[in-house]
């Protein structure tokens, strides 16, 4: 049991460093059965854990990462049941066949295995629920949580071609639902890519030496120095002093191949800017610069899991920035995010 606990701990620590999914066909009954011991060890005696499973549920996922997600969800549930309570793991088959169902869950129509983790804890009000999956958002006391558990789960679901939803209300507990593609899911019913997506795929991706990079920093000297150094290497650079100006450029159709932004800025910070920029330009490579050492690990995990950005610790030289942009553009060219 101790060895299994150490294995899970190792997966938690390694989760943020893994960008590839080692997908395999899994059986829901075997997977959850294998987690019984570690859940008992992790949750404590005052949490009653129950399982309700359909038989022969085969699906596709990365086993180690899924185990980590489920343990994280169970830990969150335990923390919401301070005086003890009941936790129910269930798994069943679900076919999302209509267009409306697929749109609600953000996935292609097809057959899925639906996992739910339901507790009878204190639950969340509407305002809290709206931010529950945001990076670094937590209702726990300072130092008691990173606010990354649900963010990691959402990232895993998305990478796995699945989806995740959270339902909660005060005094009625919380239910997290995770859909993962069934073993016979081939994506044949997925919507055809749009013309814009096809054009984007056919357009050659630039290298750092031919890229146009958007540099965003509210400190004039830092922003202009970085821009000048990148330009000295032949990079085409456009700058913005804040997130609002940067998004205005993108919304106006300004073509950029990557974004480099500071984390700490007045108004919208760098993470929020990257998320908004990638909503306008899906897949836009991004580099986040931060000078806050204590946040490095949590920020790096968030970027790695979501695939949204890579982190550079200040003071980073322009060569470091150049190398990172080159790496991200090369990965995009190869179809790796």
N, C-alpha and C positions, 0 to 999 in steps of 0.2 A: 504494500500500500504506500509506503514511504517512497519507493522507487517511482511509482505512478505519479505521486504528488510532485516529485522532482521533475519528472518528464513534462508535466503540465506547466510547471513554473518556467522551465526552459523554453517552452513554446511561447508563453506570454512574453518573455524577454526578447525572443527572436522574431516575434510577429511583425514588428515594424521594419525589420531588415529584409523581409521576403517580398519580392515583387512578382514572383511567378507562382502560379497555382499548379500544384501537382495533383491534377484531377484524376480520380479513379471512381469506379463503380462501387457504391457502398450500400449496405443494408441498414435501414433505420433502427431496427430492433437490436442488431449487433452493436451498432455504434452507441446507442443510448445505454444498452446493457453494460458496455465497457466503461461507461462514465459513472455507474452507480457508486463505486467505491470512492472515487475522488470527490464526487458531490457530497457524499456523507462526511468525508474528512473535511471538506472546505466549508460546508454550511453549518455544521454543528447540530447538536442533539435537539434543539428546540425548533428546528425546521423539518416538517414532515414532507418528504419527497415522494411523489406518486408518478406513475407512468401509464399512459393510455395510448396504445399503439396498434395500428393495423399491421397485419402480417405481410411479408413479402414486398416491402416498400424499397425498391431499388432506385437510387438516384446518383447524380454525378457531383462530386465536390472534392476539395482538398481536405482530407480527414483531419490532419493536425490543426489546420486553421479553423475548421468547423468546431472541433472540440474546444478550442480556445474561446471561440465566440460563445458557445453554450455555457461554458464555465463562467465567463464574464457576465452573461445575462442572469445566471443563477445567483452570482454574488451580488449583483444589483438588487435582485429580488429579496435576498436575505437582508440587505441593508434597509430595505423598505418595511421589513417586518421586525421591528426592534424588540417586540415582546414575543416573537415566535409566530409561526403560521404555517400555511400549506403552500407547497409549490408543485404545480402539475406540468409535467412534460408530456406533450402529445404529438403524434405524427399521423398524417393521413394523406391520401391521394386527392388531388384536385385538378380538374381540367379547366383552364382558362380559355374558353373557346370563343366567346363573343368579343367583339372589338372593345366594348365598354369595359369589360373586366380587365382586359390587357392594359388599357389606358390607365385604369385606376391604380394598378400595381406597377406600372412602368416596365412591363415585360412583354415579350412576344407571346401570342396565343400558343397554347400547347399543354402538355401534361407536366404537373409539378408534384413534388412531395412537400407538404405543408407542415412545418414544425411550429409548435406554439409553446411558449414558456409563460405560464400564468401564475401570479401570486395573489394573495388576499391581503396585501399590505395597505399602506396608507394612500397609495395612488397619487396622481398628479392633477392639478387643476389645469384649465385650458391654456393659461399663459405659460406654465412650466412645460406642458406637453409640446407646445409649439417650438420650443428650443431644445428639447430633450436630445436630439441627434446632432446638435451643433458641436463642433470641436471645442473642447475645454469647458463646456457648460456642465456644471454639477451643482446639486443641491446639498452635497455633503460639506462638512466643515473643512476649512482650509487644511491642506495636507492629508486629508482622508481619501481623496480621489483625484484623478487627473481629468475627468470629464471626457475620456476618450473611448469608453467601453462601447457605447452605442454607435459612435462614429466609426469605430473599427468594424462593427457588425454590418453597418450600412455599406461600407467599402467592400467587405467580403462578399455580401450579397450581390452587389453590382458587378464585381469581377467574375462572379460565378454565373452570370446571366440570370440571376434571380432577383428577389426584392425583399424588403423588410418593412413592416408597419408596426406602429406602437399605438395601443388603445389603452386609455386610463382615465379614471375619474376619482375624485377624493373619496376615501373610505371604501372604495370598491375594488381596489387593487389595480394591477397593470398586466396586460397581456401583450407579449411581443410575438409577432408572427413572421416566420422566415420561409419564403418559398425558394426551393432549389429545383433545377431541372430534373425530371425523372430520367431514368437510365435510357429510355427509348425516345427522349426528346432530341430532335435533330435540328430544330430551328427552321424547318422547312416552311412553317407558317409565319415566320417573322416578316414584318413589313419590308417591302423593297426599299433600298436606300434612295433618298431623294436625289434629284439631279445635282443639287449643290454638293451633296456628299460624294457623288460619283466624280464630279469635277475636282473635288479636293483630293480624292485618291489618285486621280490621273495626273495631277499637277506635281512635278518633282519637288520633294522637300529640300529646302536649302541647307547648306552647311553653315557653321558659324561665320565663316569668312564671307559668305554671300547673304547673310541674314540681315533683316531689319529688326532691331531690338528696341523695345520700349523700356526706358529706365525711369523709375518712379521713386522719388525721395523728397521729403519736405525740406531737407537741408540743402541750400543752393550749392555750397562748396562741394559737398559729397556727390551730389547729382552731376554737376558739371564736370568734376574731375574724372569720375567714372566714365561719363560719356566721351570726354576728350581722349582718354586712354583707349577706349574701345574703338573709337574712330581712327586712332593712330594705327590700329591693326587692320584697317580696311572695313570695319563694321559700319553699316548704316544705322545711326542711332536717332531716335526721337525721344524727347524727355517730357515729363510731367511732374509738377510739384506736389500733386496730391491725387487721391483716388478719383475724385470727381472729374478732374481734367483728363486723367488717363481713360476713363470710361467714355468721356465725350469724344475723344479721338477714335476709340474703337467703334462707338455707335455711329460715327460719321463715315465709317468705312475705311479708315486709315489702315493700310495693310502692314501688319507686324508679324514676325515669325516666332517671337518669344518675348516674355516680359520678365524684367528684373525689378523687384520692389523691396523697399524696406518694410519691416514688420510694424514698427511703431510710428504712426503718423496721426495727426489730428483728424478727427472725424472717422472715416472708414479706415481700418488698419489693413496691413498687407494681405492677411489671409482672406478677409472679406473681399478685398479688391480682386484677388486671384479667382475666387469663386464667381464673382460677377463677370470678370473678363472671360472666363471659360464658359459661362452661360452664353455670352455673345459669340465666342469663338471656341467651340468645343475642341478639346485636345490641345489648346494653346500651351506650349511648354512654358514653365514658370520657375523662377528662382527666387526664394525668399531669403532676405538678409536680416539677421537679428544680432543684436548685441547683448541680449539677455541670456546669460549662460545658464541660469537655473531652469529656463524653459526649453533648452535645446532638445533634450530627449523627448519630451512630450510633443513638441512641434514636429520633430523629425518623424516620429511615429505617425502622427496625423497625416503628414504629407505622403509618407510611404504607403499607408493603407489606402488612402483615397486616390492615390496616383495624381494628385493635383499639383504638387510642387516638390522641388528639392531644396534643401536647406544649406545655407552657407553662413558660418559664424563670422561676425565682424571681429577684428578688421580683416576683411578678405581683399586680396589684391585683385587688380583687374584681370590678371592672368588666371586666378582662381575662377572668377566669373566667366571668363572666356572659355575655360576648359569645361565648366559646368554646362554652359549653353551648348557647346559643341557636343557634349555627351547626350544631352536631352534631344537635340536635333537628330543625332545619329540614331538614337533609340527610336525616335518617331519614324525615321526613314525605314527602319527595319520592322516597324509595326509593333514595337515593344513600348508599353507605357507602364 
